[in-house]
Amino acid sequence: MGSVRPAPWRRAAVVAALMLAAFTFNTTENLPVGLLALMADDLRVSLTAVGALVTGYGLTVAVVSLPLAHVTRSLPRRYLLAGLLGLLAVASWVSALGGLSYGLLLAARVATAMAQALFWSVMGPVAVGLFPPERRGRIIGLLSVGGSLATVAGVPAGTWLGGHTGWRTPFALLGLLALVSLVTIGFLLPSSRPQDGHSAYGATPDRRGFYAVLTVTALSVTGFFAGFTYVVAFLDEVSGVGEDAVSGVLFAFGGAALAGVAVTGPLLDRFPRATLGVPVAVQAVALLGLYAIGHVPAVSVVLIMLLGASVATTFMASQSRVLQVAPGRTETALAANSASYNVGIAAGALLGGVLLPVVGVRGTFLAGGLLTVGALAVLVRPVRAGGKDGTGGKGRARMGRYRTDAGL
């Protein structure tokens, strides 16, 4: 980014601020799940209405990711990120207002979702652009740790805090965290044109490979949520895990997700294909294993932990892979992958809901496992490269120019 590489401490501070922002966005997205009953009682709406705050959030991200990435592709990233984090802070504080109506809360959630959709598109290129090209995967791994911490620490902590002080308090605190990220990025991120630097374009543009990654993302996420949406019912009806132990199992799921991301992140640059293929295969084994032998409590807990480790790692690896094979600008490619992910969430939950009364809760995990096997089949299918990027060789020539400036 820019004509001079920032000092190491500035680069580290910007990456840390982006990790904090990823944590804040992900916690904000899922926090209503933990505060469902409190919010419904206070707002005098149904549990379904509060659940719609999460479902609508994901659908908004899916719909607006690509259009927003295209519209803002020429805006300097320093100012764009500051604006997105400012919107997150303001929307969080609006959500924390006393006497807030459901309609205003929904509007704040939609605004936050739009900011998050664009944030995920530009965060990766901004961060990896601060470092040489060969460190792309490791930087994506660090950013993913920030996002995964939301599941392990952010939502549980917000749920606990909301239960003791009221559901608005966690939202007010999230606004403060967004402000910290905003100030850090506003002062320390260098100003540059978004099309400058190696991170603006795929390292090895490959249109077919790019579409394959999008397909893998959509299929694997749909498969995951087809079953996991009903994991609490599965643990109760199939595994026989007591109600008191469910929260512990879900915490283990989140811990395994964080561990998977932390372990795999440093390997993304060295093994770009394996770090995507292995977690997809593990997810398939875990989902099919839960269908086949999930009635054994200890086995079901282990398989759910494997599921956690695989799903978080798959998305991280797909993001890293998109940065490699993007046929055009990377922020547009990442927006497409994010849209595929959120479409998968909605499709998986819908598919599971349709299948549940027909095949039972075990059957939803079988369907999810078969979809994940389909994703694996797409991934292992040989993809022809060599001029199939749709750029007529310009993409590689352009990257060649930026590779000579790896130190910039």
Legacy VTK file of the C-alpha trace (Angstrom):
# vtk DataFile Version 3.0
C-alpha trace
ASCII
DATASET POLYDATA
POINTS 408 float
0.000 0.000 0.000
1.548 3.251 -1.023
5.044 3.917 -2.350
6.806 3.228 0.941
6.226 0.210 3.119
4.935 1.322 6.548
7.065 0.665 9.617
6.587 -2.809 11.118
4.808 -1.469 14.199
2.321 0.416 12.021
1.588 -2.669 9.944
1.120 -4.752 13.084
-1.186 -2.140 14.603
-3.348 -1.971 11.461
-3.660 -5.780 11.308
-4.555 -5.841 15.015
-7.199 -3.163 14.418
-8.645 -5.162 11.520
-8.705 -8.291 13.706
-10.562 -6.317 16.382
-12.996 -5.018 13.766
-13.619 -8.565 12.462
-14.265 -9.689 16.047
-16.662 -6.788 16.601
-18.605 -7.339 13.375
-18.973 -11.099 13.955
-20.017 -10.616 17.573
-22.567 -7.983 16.560
-24.011 -10.284 13.904
-24.611 -13.228 16.236
-25.157 -11.566 19.617
-28.992 -11.609 19.385
-28.836 -15.430 19.416
-27.535 -15.352 22.993
-29.885 -12.543 24.048
-32.969 -13.850 22.275
-35.318 -14.094 25.255
-34.145 -10.852 26.878
-34.581 -8.845 23.687
-37.977 -10.383 22.894
-39.342 -9.587 26.371
-38.025 -6.032 26.426
-39.101 -5.178 22.879
-42.407 -7.034 23.293
-41.965 -9.069 20.148
-41.809 -12.806 19.450
-38.665 -14.926 19.560
-39.069 -15.383 15.805
-38.931 -11.615 15.308
-35.670 -11.373 17.233
-34.316 -14.367 15.293
-35.097 -12.442 12.114
-32.510 -9.880 13.232
-29.857 -12.556 12.606
-31.429 -14.111 9.497
-32.059 -10.715 7.905
-28.495 -9.698 8.707
-27.052 -12.635 6.759
-29.397 -12.130 3.828
-28.441 -8.453 3.650
-24.756 -9.372 3.492
-25.475 -11.891 0.736
-27.441 -9.412 -1.379
-25.332 -6.267 -1.084
-21.756 -7.641 -0.994
-21.090 -7.559 -4.741
-22.922 -4.302 -5.577
-21.239 -2.382 -2.755
-17.801 -3.746 -3.663
-18.300 -2.599 -7.252
-19.624 0.851 -6.361
-16.777 1.595 -3.909
-13.919 0.021 -5.876
-12.230 3.413 -6.474
-12.515 4.852 -2.946
-9.302 5.074 -0.879
-9.362 2.201 1.605
-8.287 4.288 4.576
-11.364 6.500 4.332
-13.677 3.675 3.336
-12.717 1.524 6.317
-12.999 4.494 8.671
-16.487 5.161 7.355
-17.548 1.517 7.731
-16.272 1.348 11.300
-17.941 4.659 12.074
-21.216 3.224 10.811
-20.706 0.127 12.963
-20.085 2.278 16.051
-23.118 4.510 15.470
-25.428 1.565 14.680
-24.242 -0.239 17.814
-24.951 2.791 19.986
-28.356 3.261 18.372
-29.087 -0.381 19.227
-28.218 0.377 22.849
-30.647 3.298 23.184
-33.309 3.021 25.863
-36.859 2.828 24.577
-35.652 1.641 21.185
-38.387 0.309 18.901
-38.057 -2.957 17.019
-38.225 -1.096 13.695
-35.301 1.181 14.564
-33.289 -1.779 15.847
-33.941 -3.611 12.576
-32.792 -0.542 10.617
-29.586 -0.404 12.695
-28.994 -4.091 12.002
-29.441 -3.625 8.251
-26.981 -0.696 8.288
-24.457 -2.799 10.207
-24.903 -5.712 7.806
-24.223 -3.453 4.824
-21.062 -2.187 6.518
-19.962 -5.747 7.279
-20.579 -6.872 3.697
-18.174 -4.244 2.399
-15.721 -4.667 5.290
-15.133 -8.349 4.468
-14.492 -7.408 0.841
-11.777 -4.844 1.522
-10.250 -6.067 4.792
-8.164 -8.832 3.217
-6.633 -6.829 0.352
-5.837 -3.946 2.723
-4.076 -6.187 5.219
-2.119 -8.356 2.790
-1.144 -5.266 0.781
0.981 -4.138 3.725
3.210 -7.213 3.394
5.071 -9.081 0.626
2.926 -11.353 -1.595
4.348 -14.561 -0.132
2.756 -13.724 3.238
-0.825 -13.432 1.969
-2.048 -16.634 3.585
-0.558 -15.924 6.986
-2.187 -12.499 7.136
-5.577 -13.945 6.170
-5.044 -16.491 8.937
-4.523 -13.744 11.504
-7.649 -11.907 10.391
-9.617 -15.144 10.653
-8.476 -15.607 14.234
-10.087 -12.271 15.057
-13.357 -13.326 13.461
-13.329 -16.771 15.104
-12.806 -15.273 18.555
-16.313 -13.834 18.269
-17.771 -17.344 18.515
-15.508 -18.460 21.344
-15.439 -15.296 23.431
-17.480 -12.467 21.953
-20.972 -13.956 21.896
-20.621 -15.881 25.202
-19.200 -12.791 26.948
-21.881 -10.564 25.443
-24.567 -13.026 26.513
-23.229 -13.096 30.073
-22.912 -9.312 30.230
-26.383 -8.835 28.799
-27.857 -11.239 31.313
-26.355 -9.278 34.225
-26.675 -5.673 33.030
-29.338 -5.686 30.311
-29.096 -6.617 26.642
-28.210 -3.080 25.522
-24.888 -2.956 27.382
-23.014 -5.378 25.068
-24.056 -3.337 22.031
-22.750 -0.141 23.643
-19.429 -1.867 24.346
-19.192 -3.135 20.775
-19.565 0.467 19.610
-16.526 1.403 21.693
-14.490 -1.454 20.180
-15.443 -0.243 16.705
-14.265 3.236 17.664
-10.871 1.873 18.747
-10.458 0.161 15.375
-11.576 3.298 13.555
-9.044 5.550 15.294
-6.184 3.110 14.782
-6.880 2.620 11.077
-7.626 6.308 10.526
-4.236 7.346 11.884
-1.964 4.462 10.841
-3.218 3.025 7.536
-1.378 4.695 4.630
-3.429 6.432 1.956
-3.222 4.909 -1.525
-5.331 4.138 -4.546
-7.117 0.790 -4.089
-5.867 -0.495 -7.447
-2.224 0.003 -6.450
-0.143 -2.843 -5.032
-0.078 -6.605 -5.428
-3.131 -7.253 -3.228
-5.513 -5.537 -5.662
-5.369 -8.469 -8.097
-5.137 -12.250 -7.945
-1.611 -13.645 -7.784
-2.393 -16.300 -10.428
-5.717 -15.331 -12.068
-7.817 -18.353 -12.945
-11.496 -17.840 -13.722
-12.388 -21.534 -13.583
-10.556 -21.982 -10.313
-12.328 -18.941 -8.892
-15.780 -20.298 -9.751
-14.779 -23.655 -8.300
-13.948 -21.972 -4.976
-17.304 -20.160 -4.958
-19.078 -23.471 -5.568
-17.144 -25.183 -2.785
-18.012 -22.352 -0.400
-21.722 -22.459 -1.227
-22.029 -26.249 -1.068
-19.978 -26.742 2.087
-21.708 -23.944 3.995
-25.151 -25.131 2.885
-24.235 -28.625 4.039
-22.981 -27.404 7.381
-26.025 -25.316 8.231
-28.485 -27.936 6.960
-27.505 -30.007 9.979
-25.916 -27.679 12.478
-28.937 -25.367 12.597
-30.575 -28.173 14.603
-27.552 -29.269 16.622
-29.250 -28.583 19.976
-32.141 -30.857 19.020
-29.624 -33.445 17.769
-27.727 -33.446 21.054
-30.965 -33.873 22.973
-32.834 -36.398 20.815
-29.994 -38.421 19.274
-26.896 -38.086 21.438
-28.740 -37.910 24.731
-26.520 -35.105 25.995
-28.129 -33.403 28.956
-29.468 -29.892 28.623
-26.885 -28.606 31.090
-24.054 -29.931 28.922
-25.197 -28.381 25.631
-23.533 -25.018 26.289
-20.274 -26.822 27.081
-20.438 -28.735 23.807
-21.043 -25.539 21.870
-18.137 -23.874 23.656
-15.959 -26.831 22.646
-17.198 -26.342 19.072
-16.072 -22.697 19.160
-12.741 -23.573 20.748
-12.072 -26.162 18.059
-12.942 -23.578 15.381
-10.396 -21.153 16.816
-7.767 -23.891 17.095
-8.343 -24.989 13.502
-7.906 -21.460 12.204
-4.823 -20.805 14.356
-3.099 -24.033 13.283
-3.971 -23.825 9.588
-3.337 -20.109 9.033
0.480 -20.357 8.882
0.174 -23.183 6.329
-2.009 -21.377 3.789
0.875 -20.026 1.718
2.751 -23.334 1.577
-0.188 -25.648 0.956
-2.987 -23.607 -0.663
-4.885 -26.615 -2.042
-4.496 -28.941 0.938
-5.545 -26.300 3.465
-8.863 -26.027 1.629
-9.354 -29.673 0.703
-8.567 -31.212 4.099
-11.118 -29.213 6.149
-13.843 -29.856 3.551
-13.094 -33.585 3.813
-13.105 -33.402 7.621
-16.474 -31.619 7.553
-17.925 -34.379 5.378
-16.614 -37.059 7.744
-17.969 -35.217 10.781
-21.468 -34.682 9.344
-21.791 -38.246 8.043
-20.293 -39.575 11.265
-22.893 -37.718 13.323
-25.604 -39.292 11.186
-24.137 -42.799 11.550
-22.803 -42.931 15.122
-23.904 -39.655 16.694
-26.018 -41.601 19.191
-22.836 -42.250 21.198
-22.454 -39.137 23.397
-18.648 -39.041 23.574
-18.314 -39.662 19.838
-20.847 -36.947 18.999
-18.893 -34.386 21.041
-15.655 -35.254 19.223
-17.373 -35.068 15.841
-18.939 -31.697 16.652
-15.490 -30.390 17.600
-14.156 -31.656 14.261
-17.051 -29.867 12.614
-16.070 -26.631 14.347
-12.440 -26.972 13.336
-13.375 -27.663 9.721
-16.050 -25.062 8.938
-14.072 -22.054 10.192
-10.915 -23.270 8.455
-12.742 -23.885 5.173
-13.929 -20.294 4.888
-10.518 -18.913 5.839
-8.819 -21.122 3.242
-11.377 -20.202 0.586
-10.710 -16.502 1.201
-6.988 -17.088 0.854
-7.528 -19.116 -2.305
-9.706 -16.373 -3.806
-6.854 -13.913 -3.303
-4.731 -16.246 -5.426
-7.100 -17.011 -8.309
-9.277 -13.881 -8.492
-9.736 -13.150 -12.222
-10.055 -9.402 -11.576
-9.989 -7.121 -8.555
-9.675 -9.042 -5.315
-12.249 -7.046 -3.354
-14.927 -7.988 -5.889
-13.844 -11.621 -5.787
-13.902 -11.667 -1.984
-17.342 -10.056 -2.024
-18.565 -12.873 -4.256
-17.145 -15.461 -1.861
-18.761 -13.730 1.112
-22.078 -13.663 -0.752
-21.733 -17.393 -1.469
-21.101 -18.019 2.207
-24.184 -16.119 3.333
-26.346 -17.688 0.632
-25.154 -21.025 1.982
-26.246 -20.064 5.494
-29.752 -19.191 4.342
-30.042 -22.170 1.987
-28.753 -24.600 4.597
-31.150 -23.431 7.284
-34.024 -23.550 4.786
-33.085 -27.023 3.525
-32.775 -28.352 7.064
-36.158 -26.902 7.950
-37.780 -28.574 4.940
-36.143 -31.951 5.640
-36.614 -31.971 9.412
-40.256 -33.155 9.473
-39.557 -35.695 6.713
-36.258 -37.354 7.717
-35.809 -36.236 11.311
-32.881 -34.410 12.844
-30.400 -37.201 11.968
-31.411 -36.958 8.328
-30.486 -33.285 8.165
-26.897 -34.215 9.034
-26.910 -36.891 6.324
-28.087 -34.318 3.769
-25.419 -31.899 4.956
-22.746 -34.543 4.670
-23.750 -35.437 1.117
-23.669 -31.777 0.066
-20.194 -31.468 1.575
-19.085 -34.547 -0.364
-20.309 -32.700 -3.462
-18.143 -29.736 -2.496
-15.168 -32.058 -2.122
-15.817 -33.535 -5.562
-15.740 -30.054 -7.082
-12.519 -29.313 -5.266
-10.604 -32.411 -6.332
-11.716 -32.146 -9.948
-8.724 -31.069 -12.065
-8.980 -27.435 -13.136
-7.193 -26.322 -16.283
-5.175 -23.163 -15.880
-2.890 -21.454 -18.299
-4.631 -18.550 -19.884
-8.098 -19.420 -18.601
-8.321 -16.410 -16.369
-10.295 -14.397 -18.867
-7.764 -11.569 -18.775
-5.930 -12.451 -21.983
-2.646 -12.612 -20.084
-3.013 -9.094 -18.725
-3.679 -10.340 -15.203
-0.375 -12.175 -15.030
1.509 -9.337 -16.643
-0.012 -6.943 -14.147
0.938 -9.214 -11.248
4.440 -9.511 -12.636
4.753 -5.743 -12.358
3.614 -5.797 -8.722
5.788 -8.752 -7.786
8.848 -6.630 -8.560
7.521 -4.168 -5.984
7.035 -6.749 -3.231
8.655 -4.453 -0.754
6.256 -1.599 -1.366
LINES 1 409
408 0 1 2 3 4 5 6 7 8 9 10 11 12 13 14 15 16 17 18 19 20 21 22 23 24 25 26 27 28 29 30 31 32 33 34 35 36 37 38 39 40 41 42 43 44 45 46 47 48 49 50 51 52 53 54 55 56 57 58 59 60 61 62 63 64 65 66 67 68 69 70 71 72 73 74 75 76 77 78 79 80 81 82 83 84 85 86 87 88 89 90 91 92 93 94 95 96 97 98 99 100 101 102 103 104 105 106 107 108 109 110 111 112 113 114 115 116 117 118 119 120 121 122 123 124 125 126 127 128 129 130 131 132 133 134 135 136 137 138 139 140 141 142 143 144 145 146 147 148 149 150 151 152 153 154 155 156 157 158 159 160 161 162 163 164 165 166 167 168 169 170 171 172 173 174 175 176 177 178 179 180 181 182 183 184 185 186 187 188 189 190 191 192 193 194 195 196 197 198 199 200 201 202 203 204 205 206 207 208 209 210 211 212 213 214 215 216 217 218 219 220 221 222 223 224 225 226 227 228 229 230 231 232 233 234 235 236 237 238 239 240 241 242 243 244 245 246 247 248 249 250 251 252 253 254 255 256 257 258 259 260 261 262 263 264 265 266 267 268 269 270 271 272 273 274 275 276 277 278 279 280 281 282 283 284 285 286 287 288 289 290 291 292 293 294 295 296 297 298 299 300 301 302 303 304 305 306 307 308 309 310 311 312 313 314 315 316 317 318 319 320 321 322 323 324 325 326 327 328 329 330 331 332 333 334 335 336 337 338 339 340 341 342 343 344 345 346 347 348 349 350 351 352 353 354 355 356 357 358 359 360 361 362 363 364 365 366 367 368 369 370 371 372 373 374 375 376 377 378 379 380 381 382 383 384 385 386 387 388 389 390 391 392 393 394 395 396 397 398 399 400 401 402 403 404 405 406 407
